[in-house]
Amino acid sequence: METIRLDIAGRTYPLSVPESEADGLKRAAEAVSHQVDRFREQYQVQDRGDLLAMTALHFATRKPAPNEAPPISDENERRLTDLLARMDAALSGS
């Protein structure tokens, strides 16, 4: 396991992840932060929760580009759910 710190929309999330997942998570965090910034500028929205909800909807509904991986598998969905739970726990101090 490797401990990484992800910055997403101005918040830092410390996570312990398998080394094989660290780079992918860092790239994903950068993509999310970039999209949050785009929505903040485009719609003049300042509420972080609204921006994150808009970004989640954006990524959940977009069609993958030809060179992207296919839609998320059940295993990856389970892993993402686990990651979100760990992020929530880190934010709440648990």
Beta strands, then each sheet from edge to edge (+ up, - down):
strand 1: 2-8
strand 2: 11-17
sheet 1: 1+ 2-
end
